[in-house]
Amino acid sequence: MTDTETTAHGTALVWFRDDLRVRDNPALRAALAHGPTVALYVLDESSPGIRPLGGAARWWLHHGLEDLASSLEHLGVPLVFRRGPAAAVVPEVAAQARAELVVWNRRYGAPERRADTAVKSLVRAAGREAESFQASLLHEPWEVATQQGNHYKVFTPFWKEVSGRDHRHPLPMPRPQREAPDRVPRGEDLSSWALLPRTPDWSGPLARAWTPGEAAGLEVLKDFVGPDTADSALVEYPEARDLPGRPATSRLSPYLRWGHVSPFQVWHAVADRRRAAPEGSAVFASELGWREFAWHTLYHHPDLATENLRPEFDDYGWWTPGDPSGTGPAGGGIEQLLDAWRTGRTGFPLVDAGQRELWATGWMHNRVRMVSASFLVKNLGVHWRVGEEWFWDTLVDADAASNPFNWQWVAGSGADAAPFFRIFNPRTQGKKFDHDGAYARAWIPELGSTEYPQESVDLAETRAAALDEYRSLGQSEGRRRA
């Protein structure tokens, strides 16, 4: 019998992607219910349109896959690592495993959906079953629409609709499989993928800040929601979440991004604390809703990372690399100003502390993210895509939806975006949310000394210039129509 022939062994192949967990994993449960199961992870960096992972994400993925392999081993499920285009690799591994059924949890980016559609067609053409499941979003993007049948473009009515729906309860931990699969295809060595940085190895601070994996993610969730008492962190969350100097946020974002925990697990864990922390539970649930809104927006706007959602911003005069003018808002070289932003040497402590936290830990407090992004696109006049690409490379929680969605929100070009005139002043934001300077001092040891640079731009002048450029958009639109 050849590798391509279907057998009666009942073997199932479960294809993992951004769902690196064994609990609340409907695809894994369907595979185990079908018969002996083989697991597969494909590092796909060659399918058309698939965006290569950033450096911090690659570090996280390596350790997340190690954790997944260990969890699956306890269930008696071997995990095969392969690299290449999914449409070629998945059908090949399915044939080698003599799988009757191939299952996975859905993805929502356009390139990923195209790859999944191709895999499904090829698997079925070979006489095998193929099925996908909902696991990464509370509700499917095509199931949530306005009364007119359109997708939502404003968060408040979107979340009112989605939060009022029922959300399924998390699935329990599956039992170990009783029967081992007859054939386990040969896999690649995870270390051969070179996901970890080598020369130099800059990952030490990341390892001290994070423990990738499902067990760690569930522990982070448990610690955040706390017991069903007034001691829960959710009680102080509505106010304390804006204070970067306090450990008041959930830090769940990378665990959600990699699927170590599911949105259903988070939703119900928070819902169970409504009695003790009604306001905190509602506010945090809306943060989960913002993630959902970003993914629904990406589904309907596949070019979210490259195109303005509001086309009038196509005429805004942002600077991009390669622009021959190369002059910053203070008359200096924009490349130097951009480098100062990346390395945390702008002279504005809240921005600089955030950028240094990002470089060291692969994460930045959300309030600081907004301030830093606003400074880049509105005070320095750099295109939001430049900042989005930097975050994509340095964040452990950067995903294809939330990262560009939030950058466009700050820039004013996105869905339900902040009004353009809302330009965060890093000086006043620092006084308000880091009034004792604890956060800034934690990341800028030279703060207050002559080693720390002076403010790189005039905030009032650059704010006025940004608003002037914004007001000119209407004139540009009129000229285009004429």
C-alpha positions as CSV (number, residue, x, y, z in Angstrom):
1,M,0.0,0.0,0.0
2,T,1.4,3.4,-0.9
3,D,1.5,6.5,1.2
4,T,-1.2,8.2,-0.8
5,E,-3.8,5.4,-0.3
6,T,-6.5,5.8,2.3
7,T,-6.6,3.1,5.0
8,A,-9.2,2.0,7.5
9,H,-7.0,2.7,10.5
10,G,-9.0,5.7,11.4
11,T,-5.9,7.9,11.9
12,A,-6.5,11.6,12.2
13,L,-4.1,14.5,11.6
14,V,-4.5,17.7,13.6
15,W,-2.8,20.7,12.2
16,F,-1.7,23.3,14.8
17,R,-1.2,27.0,14.0
18,D,-1.9,29.9,16.3
19,D,-3.7,27.6,18.8
20,L,-0.8,26.1,20.7
21,R,-2.8,24.5,23.5
22,V,-4.5,21.2,24.3
23,R,-7.3,22.5,26.4
24,D,-10.3,24.1,24.7
25,N,-9.0,23.0,21.4
26,P,-11.9,21.7,19.2
27,A,-9.7,20.5,16.4
28,L,-7.6,18.3,18.7
29,R,-10.7,16.9,20.4
30,A,-12.3,16.1,17.0
31,A,-9.1,14.3,16.0
32,L,-8.9,12.3,19.2
33,A,-12.6,11.4,18.9
34,H,-12.0,10.0,15.4
35,G,-9.1,7.7,16.2
36,P,-5.3,7.6,16.7
37,T,-4.0,11.1,16.2
38,V,-0.8,12.7,14.8
39,A,-0.2,16.4,15.3
40,L,1.5,18.7,12.8
41,Y,3.0,22.1,13.0
42,V,4.1,23.8,9.7
43,L,6.4,26.7,9.7
44,D,5.0,28.3,6.5
45,E,7.1,31.3,5.4
46,S,6.6,30.7,1.7
47,S,2.9,30.6,0.9
48,P,1.9,33.8,-1.0
49,G,1.1,36.7,1.2
50,I,2.1,35.0,4.5
51,R,4.0,37.6,6.6
52,P,7.3,36.4,8.1
53,L,7.4,36.5,11.9
54,G,9.3,39.1,13.7
55,G,12.3,38.3,15.8
56,A,10.6,38.4,19.2
57,A,7.7,36.3,17.8
58,R,10.1,33.7,16.5
59,W,11.7,33.4,20.0
60,W,8.2,32.9,21.6
61,L,7.2,30.4,18.9
62,H,10.2,28.2,19.6
63,H,9.4,27.9,23.3
64,G,5.7,27.7,22.7
65,L,6.2,24.7,20.4
66,E,8.4,23.0,22.9
67,D,5.6,23.4,25.5
68,L,3.0,22.1,23.0
69,A,5.1,19.0,22.2
70,S,5.4,18.2,25.9
71,S,1.6,18.6,26.5
72,L,0.8,16.4,23.5
73,E,3.3,13.8,24.6
74,H,1.3,13.4,27.9
75,L,-1.7,12.7,25.7
76,G,0.3,10.2,23.6
77,V,0.1,12.4,20.5
78,P,3.3,12.8,18.5
79,L,4.0,16.3,17.1
80,V,5.6,16.5,13.7
81,F,7.5,19.6,12.7
82,R,7.7,20.5,9.0
83,R,8.7,23.6,7.1
84,G,7.3,24.8,3.8
85,P,4.1,25.9,2.0
86,A,1.2,24.5,3.8
87,A,-0.6,23.4,0.6
88,A,2.3,21.1,-0.1
89,V,3.2,20.0,3.4
90,V,-0.1,19.2,5.0
91,P,-1.4,16.8,2.2
92,E,2.0,15.1,2.1
93,V,2.0,14.5,5.8
94,A,-1.6,13.4,5.8
95,A,-0.7,10.8,3.1
96,Q,2.4,9.6,5.0
97,A,0.4,9.2,8.2
98,R,-2.4,7.4,6.2
99,A,-4.9,9.8,7.8
100,E,-8.6,9.5,7.1
101,L,-9.3,12.9,8.7
102,V,-7.4,16.2,8.7
103,V,-8.6,19.0,11.1
104,W,-7.5,22.4,12.2
105,N,-8.8,25.6,13.8
106,R,-9.7,28.5,11.5
107,R,-7.5,31.5,10.7
108,Y,-8.9,34.8,9.5
109,G,-6.2,36.6,7.5
110,A,-6.7,36.5,3.7
111,P,-3.4,34.7,2.9
112,E,-4.0,32.2,5.6
113,R,-7.5,31.5,4.5
114,R,-6.3,31.0,0.9
115,A,-3.7,28.5,2.1
116,D,-6.3,26.7,4.2
117,T,-8.8,26.5,1.3
118,A,-6.0,25.0,-0.9
119,V,-5.2,22.5,1.8
120,K,-8.9,21.5,2.2
121,S,-9.3,21.0,-1.5
122,L,-6.2,18.9,-1.9
123,V,-6.9,16.8,1.1
124,R,-10.5,16.1,-0.1
125,A,-9.3,15.4,-3.6
126,A,-7.1,12.6,-2.1
127,G,-10.2,11.0,-0.6
128,R,-9.7,12.2,2.9
129,E,-12.0,14.2,5.1
130,A,-11.1,17.8,6.1
131,E,-12.8,19.9,8.7
132,S,-12.1,23.2,10.4
133,F,-13.4,24.7,13.7
134,Q,-13.9,28.0,15.5
135,A,-11.4,28.4,18.3
136,S,-9.7,31.8,18.2
137,L,-12.6,34.2,18.2
138,L,-15.8,34.4,20.2
139,H,-17.9,34.7,17.1
140,E,-17.1,34.3,13.4
141,P,-16.7,37.5,11.4
142,W,-19.3,36.5,8.8
143,E,-21.9,35.9,11.6
144,V,-21.8,39.4,13.1
145,A,-23.4,42.2,11.0
146,T,-25.5,45.3,11.3
147,Q,-29.2,45.3,10.6
148,Q,-28.3,46.4,7.1
149,G,-26.1,43.3,6.7
150,N,-22.8,45.2,6.8
151,H,-19.9,44.6,9.1
152,Y,-19.5,47.0,12.0
153,K,-17.1,49.9,11.7
154,V,-17.6,51.4,15.2
155,F,-16.7,49.5,18.3
156,T,-19.5,50.4,20.7
157,P,-22.4,49.0,18.7
158,F,-20.2,46.0,17.6
159,W,-19.4,45.1,21.2
160,K,-23.0,45.7,22.3
161,E,-24.0,43.1,19.8
162,V,-21.2,40.6,20.4
163,S,-21.2,40.8,24.2
164,G,-24.9,40.2,24.4
165,R,-24.5,36.9,22.7
166,D,-23.9,33.5,24.3
167,H,-20.3,32.3,24.2
168,R,-19.7,28.6,24.4
169,H,-17.9,27.3,27.5
170,P,-14.3,26.1,27.2
171,L,-13.8,22.4,26.3
172,P,-12.1,20.3,29.0
173,M,-8.7,18.7,28.9
174,P,-8.8,15.7,26.5
175,R,-8.0,12.2,27.7
176,P,-4.8,10.6,26.5
177,Q,-5.4,8.5,23.4
178,R,-5.5,4.8,24.0
179,E,-4.1,3.7,20.6
180,A,-1.0,5.0,19.1
181,P,-1.0,5.8,15.4
182,D,0.4,3.2,13.1
183,R,2.6,5.6,11.2
184,V,4.2,8.8,12.4
185,P,5.8,10.8,9.5
186,R,9.4,11.9,10.0
187,G,9.6,15.5,11.2
188,E,12.3,18.1,11.3
189,D,14.3,19.2,14.3
190,L,12.8,22.3,15.8
191,S,16.3,23.7,16.5
192,S,17.0,23.5,12.8
193,W,14.5,26.3,12.1
194,A,16.9,28.8,13.9
195,L,14.0,30.6,15.6
196,L,16.2,31.6,18.5
197,P,18.7,34.5,18.2
198,R,22.3,33.4,18.2
199,T,24.8,36.1,17.3
200,P,24.0,38.1,19.3
201,D,21.6,36.3,21.6
202,W,19.5,39.2,22.8
203,S,16.7,37.0,24.3
204,G,17.9,36.9,27.9
205,P,15.6,39.7,29.1
206,L,12.7,38.1,27.2
207,A,13.3,34.8,29.0
208,R,13.3,36.6,32.4
209,A,10.1,38.4,31.6
210,W,8.0,35.6,30.1
211,T,7.4,31.9,30.2
212,P,5.7,30.9,26.9
213,G,3.2,28.0,27.0
214,E,-0.2,26.9,27.9
215,A,0.3,26.2,31.6
216,A,2.0,29.6,32.1
217,G,-0.8,31.3,30.3
218,L,-3.5,29.7,32.4
219,E,-1.5,30.7,35.5
220,V,-1.3,34.3,34.3
221,L,-5.1,34.2,33.8
222,K,-5.7,32.7,37.2
223,D,-3.5,35.3,38.9
224,F,-5.2,38.2,37.2
225,V,-8.8,37.3,37.8
226,G,-8.0,36.2,41.3
227,P,-10.5,34.6,43.8
228,D,-14.1,35.5,43.8
229,T,-13.5,38.2,46.4
230,A,-12.7,41.9,46.6
231,D,-9.0,41.0,46.4
232,S,-9.2,40.3,42.7
233,A,-7.0,42.5,40.5
234,L,-10.2,43.1,38.5
235,V,-11.4,45.5,41.2
236,E,-8.7,48.0,40.5
237,Y,-8.4,47.4,36.8
238,P,-10.5,50.3,35.5
239,E,-8.2,52.9,37.0
240,A,-4.9,51.0,37.6
241,R,-4.7,49.7,34.0
242,D,-3.5,53.1,32.8
243,L,-0.6,53.3,35.3
244,P,2.5,51.7,33.7
245,G,4.5,51.8,36.9
246,R,2.1,49.3,38.5
247,P,1.6,45.6,37.7
248,A,-2.1,46.1,37.1
249,T,-2.6,44.8,33.6
250,S,-3.4,41.1,32.7
251,R,-0.3,40.5,30.5
252,L,-2.4,37.9,28.7
253,S,-1.9,39.4,25.2
254,P,0.9,37.1,24.1
255,Y,-0.9,34.0,25.4
256,L,-4.0,35.0,23.4
257,R,-1.9,35.8,20.4
258,W,-0.3,32.3,20.3
259,G,-3.4,30.5,21.5
260,H,-2.0,29.2,24.7
261,V,-5.3,30.4,26.2
262,S,-8.5,30.9,24.3
263,P,-10.9,33.9,24.3
264,F,-13.6,31.5,25.7
265,Q,-11.4,30.7,28.7
266,V,-10.7,34.3,29.3
267,W,-14.3,35.4,28.9
268,H,-15.7,32.9,31.3
269,A,-13.0,33.3,33.9
270,V,-13.7,37.0,33.9
271,A,-17.5,36.5,33.9
272,D,-17.2,34.3,37.0
273,R,-15.8,37.3,38.9
274,R,-18.6,39.7,38.0
275,R,-20.1,39.6,41.5
276,A,-16.8,40.7,43.2
277,A,-15.6,43.1,40.5
278,P,-18.5,44.2,38.3
279,E,-16.9,47.3,36.8
280,G,-13.5,45.6,36.4
281,S,-15.0,42.6,34.7
282,A,-16.9,44.7,32.3
283,V,-14.0,46.9,31.4
284,F,-11.6,44.0,30.9
285,A,-14.2,42.1,28.8
286,S,-14.4,45.1,26.5
287,E,-10.6,44.8,26.0
288,L,-11.2,41.3,24.9
289,G,-13.9,42.7,22.6
290,W,-11.4,45.2,21.1
291,R,-9.2,42.2,20.1
292,E,-12.3,40.6,18.5
293,F,-13.2,43.9,16.7
294,A,-9.6,44.1,15.3
295,W,-9.9,40.5,13.9
296,H,-13.3,41.1,12.4
297,T,-12.0,44.3,10.8
298,L,-9.0,42.4,9.3
299,Y,-11.3,39.7,7.9
300,H,-13.2,42.4,6.0
301,H,-10.1,44.5,5.2
302,P,-7.3,42.1,4.3
303,D,-4.9,44.9,3.6
304,L,-5.1,46.3,7.1
305,A,-1.3,46.3,7.6
306,T,-0.6,48.2,4.4
307,E,-3.6,50.4,3.4
308,N,-5.4,53.2,5.2
309,L,-8.9,52.2,6.1
310,R,-9.9,55.8,5.5
311,P,-8.6,56.5,2.0
312,E,-8.5,60.3,2.6
313,F,-5.4,59.6,4.6
314,D,-3.6,58.5,1.4
315,D,-2.9,62.2,0.9
316,Y,-1.4,62.8,4.3
317,G,2.2,63.8,4.1
318,W,3.7,61.1,6.3
319,W,7.4,60.4,5.9
320,T,8.5,56.9,4.8
321,P,11.9,55.4,4.4
322,G,13.4,56.3,1.0
323,D,11.7,59.7,1.0
324,P,14.3,62.0,-0.5
325,S,13.3,65.0,1.6
326,G,14.4,63.2,4.8
327,T,13.8,66.3,6.9
328,G,12.2,65.9,10.3
329,P,9.8,68.3,12.0
330,A,12.6,70.0,13.9
331,G,14.6,70.5,10.7
332,G,17.0,67.6,11.5
333,G,17.4,64.3,9.8
334,I,14.3,62.2,10.1
335,E,16.3,59.0,10.1
336,Q,18.1,60.2,13.2
337,L,14.7,61.0,14.9
338,L,13.3,57.6,13.9
339,D,16.4,55.9,15.4
340,A,16.0,57.9,18.6
341,W,12.4,56.7,18.8
342,R,13.3,53.1,18.3
343,T,16.1,53.1,20.8
344,G,14.4,55.2,23.5
345,R,16.4,58.4,23.2
346,T,13.8,61.0,22.2
347,G,14.2,63.1,25.4
348,F,10.6,62.3,26.4
349,P,10.8,59.9,29.3
350,L,7.4,58.1,28.9
351,V,8.1,57.4,25.2
352,D,11.7,56.4,25.9
353,A,10.8,54.1,28.8
354,G,8.2,52.4,26.7
355,Q,10.6,51.8,23.8
356,R,13.2,50.4,26.1
357,E,10.7,48.2,27.8
358,L,9.7,46.9,24.4
359,W,13.2,46.1,23.3
360,A,14.0,44.4,26.6
361,T,10.8,42.4,27.2
362,G,9.0,42.2,23.8
363,W,6.0,44.0,25.4
364,M,4.9,47.6,26.2
365,H,2.2,48.9,28.5
366,N,-0.9,49.8,26.4
367,R,-1.2,53.4,27.6
368,V,2.5,53.9,26.6
369,R,1.9,52.2,23.3
370,M,-0.6,54.8,22.4
371,V,1.6,57.7,23.5
372,S,4.6,56.4,21.7
373,A,2.7,55.7,18.5
374,S,1.1,59.1,18.6
375,F,4.5,60.7,19.0
376,L,5.9,58.9,16.0
377,V,3.1,59.5,13.6
378,K,1.9,62.9,14.7
379,N,4.9,64.7,16.2
380,L,7.6,63.1,14.1
381,G,5.4,62.8,11.0
382,V,6.5,59.2,10.3
383,H,4.1,56.9,8.6
384,W,2.2,54.5,10.9
385,R,3.4,51.6,8.8
386,V,7.0,52.2,9.9
387,G,5.9,52.0,13.5
388,E,3.7,49.0,12.9
389,E,6.6,47.2,11.3
390,W,8.9,47.9,14.3
391,F,6.3,46.6,16.7
392,W,5.8,43.6,14.4
393,D,9.5,42.7,14.8
394,T,9.8,43.5,18.5
395,L,6.5,42.5,20.2
396,V,5.9,39.0,21.4
397,D,2.2,39.6,21.1
398,A,2.2,41.2,17.6
399,D,-0.6,39.6,15.6
400,A,-1.9,40.3,12.1
401,A,-5.0,42.1,13.3
402,S,-4.4,44.0,16.6
403,N,-1.0,45.4,15.6
404,P,-2.0,47.3,12.4
405,F,-5.5,47.9,13.7
406,N,-4.2,49.8,16.8
407,W,-1.6,51.7,14.8
408,Q,-4.3,52.9,12.4
409,W,-6.5,53.8,15.4
410,V,-3.8,56.1,16.8
411,A,-3.0,57.5,13.3
412,G,-6.6,58.4,12.7
413,S,-6.8,56.4,9.5
414,G,-8.5,53.3,10.9
415,A,-11.8,51.9,12.1
416,D,-13.5,53.9,14.9
417,A,-10.2,55.8,15.1
418,A,-9.4,58.4,17.6
419,P,-10.0,62.0,16.3
420,F,-6.8,63.1,14.6
421,F,-6.6,66.2,16.8
422,R,-6.2,63.8,19.8
423,I,-2.5,64.0,19.9
424,F,-1.1,62.5,23.0
425,N,1.3,64.9,24.7
426,P,4.1,62.6,26.2
427,R,5.0,65.2,28.8
428,T,1.5,65.6,30.2
429,Q,0.7,61.9,29.8
430,G,3.8,61.2,31.9
431,K,2.7,63.6,34.6
432,K,-0.8,62.0,34.7
433,F,0.0,58.3,34.5
434,D,3.6,58.1,35.8
435,H,3.4,61.1,38.2
436,D,6.1,59.7,40.5
437,G,8.4,58.8,37.6
438,A,8.7,55.2,38.8
439,Y,8.1,53.7,35.4
440,A,10.5,56.1,33.6
441,R,13.3,55.6,36.2
442,A,12.9,51.8,35.9
443,W,13.8,51.9,32.3
444,I,16.0,55.0,32.0
445,P,18.8,54.7,34.6
446,E,20.5,57.9,33.3
447,L,17.3,60.0,33.7
448,G,18.1,63.3,35.2
449,S,21.7,63.2,34.2
450,T,23.5,64.9,31.4
451,E,23.7,61.6,29.6
452,Y,20.0,61.7,28.9
453,P,19.2,63.6,25.7
454,Q,17.1,66.8,25.6
455,E,13.7,66.8,24.0
456,S,14.1,66.1,20.3
457,V,11.2,68.1,19.0
458,D,9.0,71.0,20.0
459,L,5.6,69.4,20.9
460,A,3.5,72.5,20.2
461,E,5.1,73.2,16.9
462,T,4.9,69.6,15.7
463,R,1.3,69.3,16.9
464,A,0.4,72.4,14.9
465,A,2.1,71.1,11.8
466,A,0.3,67.8,12.1
467,L,-3.1,69.5,12.4
468,D,-2.3,71.8,9.4
469,E,-1.5,68.7,7.3
470,Y,-4.7,67.1,8.5
471,R,-6.8,70.1,7.5
472,S,-5.3,70.1,4.1
473,L,-6.7,66.6,3.4
474,G,-10.1,68.0,2.5
475,Q,-8.4,70.3,-0.1
476,S,-6.6,67.3,-1.5
477,E,-9.8,65.3,-1.7
478,G,-11.4,68.2,-3.6
479,R,-8.6,68.4,-6.1
480,R,-8.8,64.7,-6.7
481,R,-12.5,64.8,-7.4
482,A,-12.1,67.8,-9.7
